[in-house]
Amino acid sequence: MVEKVRNGKNQHFHVSIDKQNVIKPTVLESFYAWRNLSFRVSSLILIFITSGLLYNLLWHIIYSKYEVWGNYSKLYPEIVNRSISARNLSALPLHVFQVYQPVTIQSDISDDENLLINREENVSEVCEVQLMNYSFGNSYGKPFIGEYKPPPCRFNRVIMNFTATSQGRQFDRLAIMYLNDIEVWRTSTAEPNKAGIVFEYLKDMSAYLTLWKSPQKLIFDLGNLVDDTYTGPFNTTLSATFSMVNTVNNPADQIIPISSRRSDLNAPSTFKLPPDIAANNITLPQNVNRAVFSVSACGQGSEEFWWQNVLQSNTDSFKDITLYGYSPFREVQILIDGHLAGVQWPFPTIFTGGVAPGLWRPIVGIDAYDLKEHEIDITPWLAILSDGVSHKFEIRVVGIQNEDKETGTLTEFVGDNWLVSGKIFLWQDSGDGDLTTGSDLDIKITDPVINISSYITQNATGANETLTYTVDVSRTISISSTINTAKGQQQVSWTQNLTANNYGRFEAQGNIQVNNQITTGIDESTGYVDYKSKYSYPLWCRTRGTTSGLGDISFDAQITRGLTLTIGGTGVHPTGIEPFLQNSVNDQVTHLHTTQNGTAFYSSSKSSKTSTSYGETSQNFNFLGSSGGSQMRELYSRNVAAINDTLTYDHERILGRDLNYPMSVGIIADNDMIYPLNMSRSLRHIVHS
């Protein structure tokens, strides 16, 4: 008697034998019984072998450094493990980050008398203050207003932490922070997705130490719109950590705003060019021995992509398309009493929705979270500015106007708009009777050399098919004088040498656009304090867009861009070497070099109501430095790559030492603990060292 007994999900066969009715098997029956048994054993062996092969294959996929998983890239073991961990935590928001050198670090690395990574030995007291906890929903014209009071601890270093989350659909937004009427930080947001994002940025704010020492009105302006279409508010927190360290440069004694000065109205204090006149009349103290003008400027609206603009004579080159004009060149000018004192040729910032949004998630563009200011030393002007009367300080933004295909001139007519503000950092002599005097200015400034060209071709129907244009600009500025202060008599100077080369081309009646440009410059000041900045930012971008009569859209973009910046001497703003210094020294040199490469694609079908997108970005970042005349060495490097919101590669080093902590798509998973992907470097190192 045979009975089947079900046990769980598997059938187990139990045989019950009636011994009284046993019949001896025949030879044939014995053979079939043996064959059935052999088949079962063979099947079990085959299953065992197959399971072993599958196990080994899976092991190699996960742990091998050379297996390819998917169609796009080699996966390394730490990346695969992070991806597996991330799947179990997919509900967490995606971390969207900027690659930049660490602001705070902890480690035991120290093999140089001036360079190390152990801030704890230099920190005597630390206190933290929350500056803001606010959700920006419908916030256009409604900035956050807070009151800052200095913390009870002693401090000479201020590190600010900004963290934001968002979920849904939303554009990138510009945000500006003010202390009273002085802009102290300009940033932008990441674009959210349906699952949600989080982004964070740490910034050294020690340059504004004199402001942090007294109560301030804190204004944080992040204009946002929330409705049925754009659903994502930005939920933000802002905190500052105050500490005493040995490595802070001598801060300014006074900071004077060049702004619209609207903090009394609880409003932001930037100028908008056009239509504003960005000028203030200022009377400086008469005992100043050093003065530096710091300017902040970026294009918005029709000027956001100024580097893609065409010559003014080419704006109507294609039917049914009006191109933005005044050339792909912009110059931010600083004027004192109507005379040029210095210029900035702006870095082409690309925000997280710029060119193609798929390029910038989870790796945002260079400086997207921290739009850098430009320093112009106006110390040579002090003999004039210390006369006790008011002087006019003005910021202008100019482009190029051309009447023909070969010549162009600078013009204040540009698109709408540029947001600008400035501030003057002052260092003063301590004596009550000290008075700054000096010689007349020696100004050597000529008009910039501008060379332009443009060429249009037609197709068989006579319609314009292509447009090719070039814009090359160079300029030299030299301003010097001799000043007398409590420090003695000193020859002081400010010089700038700049070149910009732009190539642009439209094809397919404007549907394909290529831009290739590079800006290089050397700024240098000499005197009581020396400073030199050498910079270069190349940019190549190609975009193609098509639309059909049915409303279908297709768009793709490729981009290669970079930034190289070498700073020597003592500037106003931190260079990034500060966390690596044991002692403050004047002879500092830093060298930053970073490049980004990206490809993105988007298409949508109106009839099927479907869309597809793809984005791939990589970035290499290297930061070197020296102090006290030591040899230049690598302080920090990070190489990252991402495809379709997924971080596929991340390698990070400090002083040549790999940081071996797990990092995943938006999160860090470490046993039972989860940490934000780009938490402060100090905490990340403590957790994972």
C-alpha positions as CSV (number, residue, x, y, z in Angstrom):
1,M,0.0,0.0,0.0
2,V,1.4,3.4,-1.0
3,E,0.1,6.6,0.4
4,K,1.0,10.2,-0.5
5,V,1.5,12.6,2.3
6,R,1.9,16.3,1.6
7,N,4.4,18.0,3.8
8,G,4.6,21.8,3.3
9,K,5.2,22.8,-0.3
10,N,7.0,19.6,-1.2
11,Q,5.5,16.1,-1.7
12,H,7.1,13.3,0.3
13,F,6.3,9.7,-0.6
14,H,6.0,7.3,2.3
15,V,5.7,3.5,1.5
16,S,3.7,1.2,3.9
17,I,4.4,-2.5,3.2
18,D,2.1,-5.5,4.1
19,K,4.7,-8.1,4.9
20,Q,2.2,-10.9,4.7
21,N,1.6,-10.3,1.0
22,V,5.1,-9.8,-0.2
23,I,5.7,-11.0,-3.7
24,K,9.3,-11.6,-4.8
25,P,10.3,-9.4,-7.7
26,T,11.2,-10.8,-11.1
27,V,14.6,-10.1,-12.7
28,L,13.0,-7.5,-15.1
29,E,11.2,-5.8,-12.2
30,S,14.5,-5.7,-10.3
31,F,16.2,-4.1,-13.4
32,Y,13.5,-1.4,-13.7
33,A,13.7,-0.7,-10.0
34,W,17.5,-0.3,-10.2
35,R,17.2,2.0,-13.2
36,N,14.6,4.2,-11.5
37,L,16.9,4.4,-8.4
38,S,19.9,5.2,-10.6
39,F,17.9,7.9,-12.5
40,R,16.9,9.5,-9.2
41,V,20.5,9.5,-7.9
42,S,21.8,11.0,-11.2
43,S,19.2,13.7,-11.0
44,L,20.2,14.6,-7.5
45,I,23.9,14.7,-8.6
46,L,23.0,16.9,-11.6
47,I,21.0,19.3,-9.4
48,F,23.9,19.5,-6.9
49,I,26.4,20.2,-9.6
50,T,24.2,22.8,-11.3
51,S,23.6,24.5,-7.9
52,G,27.3,24.7,-7.3
53,L,27.9,26.2,-10.8
54,L,25.2,28.8,-10.2
55,Y,26.6,29.6,-6.8
56,N,30.1,30.1,-8.2
57,L,28.9,32.2,-11.1
58,L,26.9,34.5,-8.7
59,W,30.0,34.8,-6.5
60,H,32.1,35.9,-9.4
61,I,29.6,38.4,-10.5
62,I,29.5,40.0,-7.1
63,Y,33.1,39.8,-6.1
64,S,35.2,39.8,-9.2
65,K,36.9,43.0,-10.3
66,Y,36.7,42.0,-13.9
67,E,33.2,40.8,-14.5
68,V,30.8,43.1,-16.4
69,W,27.3,43.3,-15.0
70,G,25.0,45.1,-17.4
71,N,25.9,46.9,-20.6
72,Y,27.7,50.0,-19.4
73,S,30.7,49.6,-17.1
74,K,33.0,47.4,-15.1
75,L,31.8,46.8,-11.6
76,Y,34.2,46.6,-8.7
77,P,33.3,44.5,-5.6
78,E,32.6,47.4,-3.3
79,I,30.3,49.0,-5.9
80,V,28.3,45.8,-6.4
81,N,27.9,45.2,-2.7
82,R,26.7,48.8,-2.4
83,S,24.2,48.3,-5.2
84,I,22.9,45.2,-3.5
85,S,22.6,47.0,-0.2
86,A,20.9,49.9,-1.9
87,R,18.2,47.7,-3.4
88,N,17.0,46.8,0.1
89,L,16.9,50.5,0.9
90,S,15.5,51.8,-2.3
91,A,12.8,53.7,-0.5
92,L,15.5,56.1,0.8
93,P,16.0,59.4,-1.0
94,L,18.7,59.7,-3.6
95,H,21.7,61.7,-2.5
96,V,22.6,64.3,-5.1
97,F,26.1,65.7,-4.4
98,Q,28.8,68.0,-5.6
99,V,32.4,66.8,-5.7
100,Y,34.6,69.2,-3.7
101,Q,37.6,69.1,-1.3
102,P,36.8,68.3,2.4
103,V,36.0,71.2,4.7
104,T,36.5,69.3,8.0
105,I,38.6,66.1,8.3
106,Q,39.7,63.7,11.0
107,S,42.4,61.1,10.7
108,D,45.8,60.1,12.0
109,I,47.8,61.0,8.9
110,S,50.6,63.4,9.6
111,D,54.0,63.3,7.9
112,D,54.7,67.0,7.3
113,E,55.3,69.7,9.9
114,N,52.8,72.0,8.2
115,L,50.3,69.6,6.6
116,L,48.2,67.1,8.5
117,I,44.7,65.8,8.9
118,N,44.0,66.0,12.6
119,R,42.0,69.1,13.4
120,E,41.1,67.8,16.9
121,E,44.5,68.8,18.2
122,N,43.9,72.4,17.1
123,V,40.3,72.7,18.3
124,S,39.9,73.9,21.8
125,E,36.2,74.5,21.9
126,V,33.3,73.8,19.6
127,C,29.7,75.0,19.6
128,E,26.9,74.6,17.1
129,V,24.0,76.9,16.3
130,Q,21.0,76.1,14.1
131,L,20.5,79.0,11.8
132,M,17.4,77.8,9.9
133,N,14.9,75.0,9.7
134,Y,12.4,76.0,7.0
135,S,10.4,74.6,4.1
136,F,10.4,76.7,0.9
137,G,7.1,76.1,-0.9
138,N,5.5,79.1,-2.6
139,S,8.4,81.3,-1.6
140,Y,9.0,83.8,-4.4
141,G,9.4,87.1,-2.7
142,K,9.1,85.4,0.7
143,P,12.6,84.7,2.0
144,F,13.4,83.1,5.4
145,I,14.1,85.8,8.0
146,G,16.0,84.8,11.1
147,E,17.9,86.5,13.9
148,Y,21.5,85.4,14.5
149,K,23.2,85.9,17.8
150,P,26.9,84.9,18.4
151,P,27.3,81.7,20.4
152,P,28.8,81.8,23.9
153,C,32.1,80.1,22.9
154,R,35.3,81.6,21.6
155,F,35.8,81.1,17.9
156,N,37.8,82.1,14.9
157,R,36.5,79.5,12.4
158,V,32.9,79.0,11.2
159,I,31.8,76.0,9.2
160,M,28.3,76.0,7.8
161,N,26.2,72.9,6.9
162,F,23.2,73.2,4.5
163,T,21.0,70.2,4.1
164,A,17.8,70.0,2.0
165,T,15.3,67.4,0.9
166,S,12.6,67.5,-1.8
167,Q,10.2,65.1,-3.5
168,G,8.1,65.3,-6.6
169,R,8.6,67.5,-9.6
170,Q,10.5,70.8,-9.4
171,F,13.0,73.0,-11.3
172,D,16.4,73.9,-9.9
173,R,16.3,77.1,-7.9
174,L,18.9,79.7,-7.0
175,A,19.4,80.5,-3.4
176,I,21.3,83.4,-1.8
177,M,22.1,83.9,1.9
178,Y,22.7,87.3,3.5
179,L,23.8,88.7,6.8
180,N,22.0,92.0,6.9
181,D,22.8,93.6,3.5
182,I,25.8,91.5,2.7
183,E,25.6,88.4,0.5
184,V,27.7,85.6,2.0
185,W,26.7,82.6,0.0
186,R,25.2,81.8,-3.4
187,T,24.0,78.3,-4.1
188,S,21.4,76.3,-6.1
189,T,19.2,73.3,-5.5
190,A,19.2,69.8,-7.0
191,E,16.1,68.8,-9.0
192,P,14.0,66.2,-7.1
193,N,12.4,63.0,-8.4
194,K,9.3,61.1,-7.3
195,A,11.1,59.0,-4.7
196,G,12.8,62.1,-3.2
197,I,16.3,63.5,-3.0
198,V,18.6,64.9,-0.3
199,F,21.6,67.1,-0.8
200,E,24.1,68.7,1.5
201,Y,27.0,71.2,1.4
202,L,29.6,72.3,3.9
203,K,31.2,75.7,3.5
204,D,33.9,77.5,5.4
205,M,32.5,80.9,6.3
206,S,35.5,82.2,8.3
207,A,36.1,85.0,5.8
208,Y,33.0,86.7,7.4
209,L,34.3,86.4,10.9
210,T,33.7,90.0,11.7
211,L,30.0,89.6,10.9
212,W,29.7,86.4,13.0
213,K,31.0,88.3,16.0
214,S,27.9,90.5,16.3
215,P,24.1,90.0,15.9
216,Q,22.9,89.8,12.3
217,K,19.6,89.6,10.4
218,L,19.9,86.3,8.4
219,I,18.0,86.4,5.1
220,F,17.9,83.2,3.0
221,D,16.2,83.7,-0.3
222,L,15.1,80.6,-2.2
223,G,12.3,81.4,-4.6
224,N,10.2,78.4,-5.3
225,L,6.8,77.6,-6.7
226,V,4.5,74.7,-5.7
227,D,1.3,73.9,-7.6
228,D,-0.4,70.9,-9.3
229,T,2.5,70.7,-11.8
230,Y,5.5,71.6,-9.7
231,T,4.9,69.7,-6.5
232,G,8.3,69.7,-4.7
233,P,9.0,72.1,-1.8
234,F,12.6,72.3,-0.5
235,N,12.8,71.3,3.2
236,T,16.0,72.8,4.5
237,T,18.2,73.0,7.6
238,L,21.1,75.4,8.1
239,S,23.6,75.1,11.0
240,A,27.0,76.6,11.8
241,T,29.8,75.1,13.9
242,F,32.1,77.6,15.7
243,S,35.6,76.7,16.9
244,M,39.0,78.0,17.8
245,V,41.8,76.7,15.6
246,N,45.4,77.7,14.8
247,T,45.1,77.9,11.0
248,V,42.8,80.8,10.1
249,N,44.2,83.6,8.1
250,N,43.9,87.2,9.4
251,P,40.3,88.1,8.8
252,A,39.1,91.5,7.6
253,D,38.3,94.1,10.2
254,Q,35.3,95.4,8.4
255,I,33.1,94.4,5.5
256,I,31.1,96.9,3.5
257,P,28.2,95.8,1.2
258,I,27.8,97.0,-2.4
259,S,24.2,95.9,-2.7
260,S,20.6,97.1,-3.0
261,R,20.6,97.2,0.9
262,R,17.0,96.0,1.4
263,S,17.4,93.9,4.6
264,D,15.3,96.5,6.5
265,L,12.4,95.5,4.2
266,N,13.1,91.8,4.9
267,A,14.1,91.5,1.2
268,P,17.2,90.2,-0.6
269,S,19.9,92.7,-1.5
270,T,21.1,91.7,-4.9
271,F,20.9,94.0,-7.9
272,K,19.2,92.8,-11.1
273,L,21.0,93.8,-14.3
274,P,19.2,95.1,-16.3
275,P,17.4,97.3,-15.3
276,D,19.1,98.3,-12.0
277,I,22.2,100.5,-11.5
278,A,24.4,98.4,-9.2
279,A,26.1,101.2,-7.4
280,N,26.6,102.5,-3.8
281,N,28.4,105.6,-2.6
282,I,30.7,104.7,0.2
283,T,33.0,106.6,2.5
284,L,35.9,104.4,3.7
285,P,37.8,104.7,7.0
286,Q,41.0,106.7,6.6
287,N,43.3,104.1,8.2
288,V,42.9,101.2,5.8
289,N,46.1,99.3,4.7
290,R,44.4,96.7,2.5
291,A,41.2,96.6,0.6
292,V,39.7,93.8,-1.6
293,F,36.5,93.9,-3.6
294,S,34.7,90.5,-3.8
295,V,32.0,90.2,-6.5
296,S,29.2,87.7,-7.0
297,A,27.4,87.4,-10.3
298,C,25.5,84.8,-12.3
299,G,23.1,84.9,-15.3
300,Q,19.4,84.0,-15.0
301,G,16.5,83.9,-17.4
302,S,17.7,84.5,-20.9
303,E,21.3,85.0,-19.6
304,E,21.5,81.6,-17.8
305,F,23.3,80.1,-20.9
306,W,25.1,83.2,-22.0
307,W,28.0,81.0,-23.2
308,Q,25.7,79.6,-25.9
309,N,24.7,83.0,-27.3
310,V,25.4,84.2,-30.8
311,L,26.6,87.5,-32.2
312,Q,23.9,90.2,-32.2
313,S,24.0,90.2,-36.0
314,N,23.1,86.5,-36.1
315,T,20.0,86.4,-33.8
316,D,17.6,86.0,-36.7
317,S,19.6,83.5,-38.7
318,F,16.9,80.7,-38.7
319,K,13.3,80.8,-39.5
320,D,10.9,80.8,-36.6
321,I,13.8,80.9,-34.1
322,T,15.2,84.0,-32.4
323,L,18.6,83.3,-30.8
324,Y,19.9,85.0,-27.8
325,G,22.6,87.6,-28.7
326,Y,25.3,89.9,-27.5
327,S,27.8,87.1,-28.1
328,P,29.0,84.2,-25.9
329,F,31.3,86.6,-24.0
330,R,30.5,88.3,-20.7
331,E,32.6,90.6,-18.5
332,V,31.7,91.7,-15.0
333,Q,33.3,95.1,-14.3
334,I,34.1,96.8,-11.1
335,L,34.3,100.6,-11.3
336,I,35.4,103.2,-8.8
337,D,34.2,106.7,-9.5
338,G,33.6,105.6,-13.1
339,H,37.1,104.1,-13.6
340,L,37.7,100.5,-14.3
341,A,39.3,98.8,-11.2
342,G,39.1,95.2,-12.3
343,V,37.1,92.5,-14.0
344,Q,35.7,89.0,-13.7
345,W,35.2,86.8,-16.8
346,P,32.6,84.5,-15.3
347,F,32.8,80.8,-14.9
348,P,30.0,79.1,-16.9
349,T,27.9,77.7,-14.1
350,I,25.5,75.0,-15.2
351,F,22.7,74.4,-12.7
352,T,21.1,70.9,-12.1
353,G,18.4,71.5,-14.7
354,G,20.8,73.0,-17.2
355,V,21.5,71.6,-20.8
356,A,19.9,68.3,-19.9
357,P,18.7,67.3,-16.3
358,G,19.9,63.7,-16.8
359,L,23.5,64.9,-16.7
360,W,23.4,66.1,-13.1
361,R,21.9,63.4,-11.0
362,P,23.4,62.3,-8.7
363,I,26.6,64.2,-9.6
364,V,25.9,67.9,-10.0
365,G,27.9,70.4,-12.1
366,I,31.1,72.1,-11.0
367,D,30.4,74.6,-8.2
368,A,26.6,74.3,-8.6
369,Y,26.2,74.2,-4.8
370,D,28.7,77.0,-4.2
371,L,29.0,79.7,-6.9
372,K,32.4,81.2,-6.2
373,E,33.1,84.9,-5.8
374,H,35.9,86.7,-7.6
375,E,38.5,88.9,-5.8
376,I,39.8,92.2,-7.1
377,D,42.4,94.0,-5.0
378,I,41.7,97.7,-4.8
379,T,44.6,98.5,-2.4
380,P,46.3,100.7,-5.0
381,W,43.2,103.0,-4.8
382,L,43.6,103.6,-1.0
383,A,45.4,107.0,-1.3
384,I,42.3,108.3,-3.1
385,L,39.7,106.3,-1.1
386,S,41.1,107.5,2.3
387,D,40.3,111.1,1.7
388,G,37.2,111.0,4.0
389,V,34.7,111.7,1.2
390,S,32.2,109.5,-0.6
391,H,33.2,107.4,-3.6
392,K,31.0,105.5,-6.1
393,F,31.5,101.7,-6.4
394,E,29.6,100.1,-9.3
395,I,29.2,96.6,-10.8
396,R,28.4,96.3,-14.5
397,V,27.9,93.3,-16.8
398,V,28.8,93.8,-20.5
399,G,28.6,91.7,-23.7
400,I,29.6,92.4,-27.3
401,Q,27.7,94.5,-29.8
402,N,28.7,94.1,-33.5
403,E,27.7,96.0,-36.6
404,D,29.4,93.7,-39.0
405,K,31.1,90.3,-39.2
406,E,34.5,91.4,-38.1
407,T,34.5,94.0,-35.4
408,G,32.7,94.3,-32.1
409,T,32.7,96.6,-29.0
410,L,31.7,96.1,-25.4
411,T,28.1,97.0,-24.6
412,E,26.1,97.2,-21.4
413,F,23.1,95.8,-23.3
414,V,22.7,92.2,-22.3
415,G,19.8,89.9,-21.8
416,D,17.5,89.7,-18.8
417,N,19.1,89.2,-16.3
418,W,22.2,89.1,-14.1
419,L,22.0,89.0,-10.3
420,V,25.0,90.8,-8.8
421,S,26.3,92.1,-5.5
422,G,29.6,92.9,-4.0
423,K,31.4,93.7,-0.8
424,I,34.7,95.4,0.3
425,F,36.9,93.6,2.8
426,L,39.0,96.1,4.8
427,W,42.0,95.7,7.0
428,Q,42.8,98.7,9.2
429,D,45.7,100.0,11.2
430,S,45.1,100.0,14.9
431,G,46.2,103.5,15.8
432,D,43.6,106.2,16.3
433,G,45.8,108.8,14.4
434,D,46.8,106.5,11.6
435,L,46.1,107.9,8.1
436,T,46.6,106.3,4.8
437,T,48.2,108.5,2.1
438,G,50.0,107.8,-1.1
439,S,50.9,108.7,-4.7
440,D,48.7,109.1,-7.7
441,L,47.5,106.0,-9.5
442,D,49.4,104.5,-12.4
443,I,46.6,103.0,-14.5
444,K,47.4,101.1,-17.7
445,I,44.2,99.8,-19.2
446,T,43.4,99.5,-22.9
447,D,40.2,98.5,-24.6
448,P,40.0,94.7,-25.0
449,V,41.1,93.2,-28.3
450,I,38.0,91.7,-29.9
451,N,38.0,89.5,-33.0
452,I,34.8,88.1,-34.3
453,S,33.6,86.2,-37.4
454,S,30.5,84.5,-38.6
455,Y,29.5,82.5,-41.7
456,I,26.1,81.2,-42.9
457,T,25.3,78.4,-45.4
458,Q,22.1,77.7,-47.2
459,N,20.4,74.5,-48.3
460,A,18.9,73.7,-51.7
461,T,15.7,75.7,-50.9
462,G,17.7,78.8,-50.0
463,A,16.9,78.6,-46.3
464,N,19.8,79.1,-43.9
465,E,21.1,75.7,-42.9
466,T,24.2,76.4,-40.7
467,L,25.7,79.2,-38.7
468,T,29.3,79.2,-37.6
469,Y,30.8,82.0,-35.5
470,T,33.9,82.8,-33.4
471,V,34.6,85.3,-30.7
472,D,38.1,85.9,-29.3
473,V,38.8,88.5,-26.6
474,S,41.9,89.5,-24.7
475,R,42.5,92.1,-22.1
476,T,45.3,93.4,-19.8
477,I,44.8,95.6,-16.7
478,S,47.5,97.1,-14.6
479,I,47.0,99.5,-11.6
480,S,49.7,100.5,-9.2
481,S,50.6,103.1,-6.6
482,T,52.7,103.8,-3.5
483,I,50.8,104.0,-0.2
484,N,51.9,105.1,3.3
485,T,50.3,103.3,6.3
486,A,51.3,102.4,9.8
487,K,53.1,99.5,8.2
488,G,55.4,101.9,6.3
489,Q,55.7,102.8,2.6
490,Q,54.8,100.1,0.1
491,Q,54.5,99.8,-3.6
492,V,51.2,98.0,-4.3
493,S,49.8,96.8,-7.6
494,W,46.9,94.8,-9.2
495,T,47.3,93.2,-12.6
496,Q,45.1,91.0,-14.8
497,N,45.8,89.2,-18.1
498,L,42.8,87.4,-19.6
499,T,41.9,85.6,-22.9
500,A,38.7,84.0,-24.1
501,N,38.2,81.9,-27.2
502,N,34.7,80.9,-28.3
503,Y,33.6,78.8,-31.2
504,G,29.9,78.2,-32.0
505,R,28.0,76.3,-34.7
506,F,24.4,75.7,-35.5
507,E,23.4,72.9,-37.9
508,A,20.1,71.5,-39.3
509,Q,18.5,75.0,-39.3
510,G,19.3,75.5,-35.6
511,N,18.3,72.1,-34.3
512,I,21.9,71.1,-33.6
513,Q,24.2,73.4,-31.6
514,V,27.9,73.0,-30.7
515,N,29.8,75.3,-28.4
516,N,33.5,75.2,-27.7
517,Q,35.2,77.8,-25.4
518,I,38.0,78.3,-23.0
519,T,38.7,81.2,-20.7
520,T,42.1,81.7,-19.0
521,G,43.3,84.4,-16.7
522,I,46.0,85.4,-14.2
523,D,45.2,87.9,-11.4
524,E,48.0,89.1,-9.2
525,S,48.4,91.6,-6.4
526,T,51.6,92.7,-4.7
527,G,52.2,94.8,-1.6
528,Y,51.9,94.1,2.1
529,V,50.1,90.9,1.2
530,D,50.8,89.0,-2.0
531,Y,48.1,87.1,-3.9
532,K,48.0,85.3,-7.3
533,S,45.2,83.4,-9.0
534,K,45.7,81.5,-12.2
535,Y,42.6,79.9,-13.8
536,S,41.3,78.2,-16.8
537,Y,37.8,76.8,-17.6
538,P,37.2,74.9,-20.9
539,L,33.8,73.9,-22.0
540,W,32.5,71.9,-25.0
541,C,28.9,71.1,-25.4
542,R,26.7,69.6,-28.2
543,T,22.9,69.5,-28.1
544,R,20.4,68.2,-30.6
545,G,16.7,68.5,-30.5
546,T,13.9,67.4,-32.8
547,T,10.1,67.6,-32.7
548,S,7.5,65.9,-34.9
549,G,4.2,67.1,-36.1
550,L,2.5,64.7,-33.7
551,G,4.2,66.5,-30.7
552,D,6.9,63.9,-30.1
553,I,10.2,65.3,-28.7
554,S,13.7,63.9,-28.8
555,F,16.7,65.6,-27.2
556,D,20.3,64.5,-26.6
557,A,23.4,66.3,-25.2
558,Q,27.1,65.7,-24.7
559,I,29.3,67.8,-22.5
560,T,33.0,68.0,-21.5
561,R,34.0,70.8,-19.1
562,G,36.6,71.5,-16.5
563,L,38.2,73.9,-14.1
564,T,41.8,74.5,-13.2
565,L,42.6,76.9,-10.4
566,T,46.0,77.7,-8.8
567,I,46.1,80.2,-5.9
568,G,49.2,81.4,-4.2
569,G,49.6,83.8,-1.3
570,T,46.7,85.1,0.9
571,G,43.3,85.8,-0.5
572,V,40.0,86.7,1.1
573,H,38.2,83.4,0.7
574,P,39.4,80.0,1.9
575,T,41.2,78.0,-0.8
576,G,40.5,74.5,0.7
577,I,44.0,74.0,2.2
578,E,42.8,75.2,5.6
579,P,41.7,71.7,7.0
580,F,45.2,70.3,6.1
581,L,47.2,73.0,7.9
582,Q,48.7,72.6,11.4
583,N,49.7,76.2,11.6
584,S,48.7,79.3,9.7
585,V,51.4,80.4,7.3
586,N,51.4,83.0,4.5
587,D,53.3,81.0,1.9
588,Q,50.5,78.8,0.7
589,V,49.8,77.4,-2.8
590,T,46.8,75.3,-3.9
591,H,46.1,73.7,-7.2
592,L,42.6,72.4,-8.1
593,H,41.9,70.5,-11.3
594,T,38.6,68.9,-12.2
595,T,36.9,67.6,-15.3
596,Q,33.4,66.4,-16.1
597,N,32.1,64.3,-19.0
598,G,28.5,63.5,-19.6
599,T,25.9,62.2,-22.1
600,A,22.1,62.5,-21.8
601,F,19.1,61.6,-23.9
602,Y,15.4,62.2,-23.5
603,S,12.4,61.4,-25.8
604,S,8.7,61.6,-25.3
605,S,5.7,60.4,-27.3
606,K,2.6,62.6,-27.0
607,S,0.3,59.9,-28.5
608,S,1.4,57.0,-26.2
609,K,2.1,59.4,-23.3
610,T,5.4,57.7,-22.6
611,S,8.9,59.0,-22.2
612,T,12.4,57.5,-21.9
613,S,15.6,59.1,-20.6
614,Y,19.2,58.3,-20.1
615,G,22.0,60.1,-18.3
616,E,25.7,59.2,-17.8
617,T,28.3,61.5,-16.0
618,S,31.8,61.1,-14.7
619,Q,34.1,63.5,-12.8
620,N,37.7,63.5,-11.9
621,F,38.8,65.9,-9.1
622,N,42.3,66.5,-7.8
623,F,43.4,69.0,-5.2
624,L,47.0,69.7,-4.4
625,G,48.7,72.1,-2.0
626,S,51.9,73.2,-0.3
627,S,52.7,75.4,2.7
628,G,55.8,77.1,4.0
629,G,57.7,76.4,0.8
630,S,57.1,72.7,0.9
631,Q,56.8,70.6,-2.2
632,M,53.4,70.5,-3.9
633,R,51.5,67.3,-2.9
634,E,48.2,65.7,-3.5
635,L,45.9,66.5,-0.6
636,Y,42.6,65.1,-1.9
637,S,41.2,63.4,-4.9
638,R,37.9,61.8,-5.9
639,N,36.8,60.1,-9.1
640,V,33.1,59.3,-9.5
641,A,30.8,57.9,-12.2
642,A,27.1,57.5,-12.5
643,I,24.5,56.1,-14.9
644,N,20.7,56.8,-14.6
645,D,20.8,58.1,-11.0
646,T,23.0,55.2,-10.0
647,L,26.5,55.8,-8.6
648,T,28.7,53.2,-10.4
649,Y,32.1,54.2,-9.3
650,D,33.5,56.2,-6.4
651,H,37.2,56.3,-5.4
652,E,38.4,58.9,-2.8
653,R,41.8,59.6,-1.4
654,I,43.2,61.9,1.3
655,L,47.0,62.5,1.2
656,G,47.3,59.4,-1.0
657,R,45.4,57.2,1.5
658,D,42.2,55.5,0.2
659,L,39.0,56.1,2.1
660,N,37.5,52.6,2.3
661,Y,34.0,53.2,3.5
662,P,31.0,51.9,1.7
663,M,29.0,54.3,-0.4
664,S,25.9,53.5,-2.4
665,V,23.2,55.0,-4.4
666,G,21.9,57.7,-2.1
667,I,22.9,55.9,1.2
668,I,25.6,54.2,3.1
669,A,24.7,50.9,4.6
670,D,26.9,49.6,7.4
671,N,25.5,46.6,9.2
672,D,22.4,48.0,11.0
673,M,23.3,51.7,10.6
674,I,22.5,53.9,7.6
675,Y,24.3,57.2,6.9
676,P,23.8,59.9,4.4
677,L,26.1,59.4,1.4
678,N,28.0,62.7,1.6
679,M,27.9,63.4,5.4
680,S,30.7,65.6,6.7
681,R,34.1,64.1,6.0
682,S,34.9,64.0,9.7
683,L,31.9,61.9,10.7
684,R,32.3,59.6,7.6
685,H,35.9,58.9,8.5
686,I,35.1,58.1,12.2
687,V,32.3,55.7,11.1
688,H,34.2,53.8,8.5
689,S,37.9,54.0,9.4
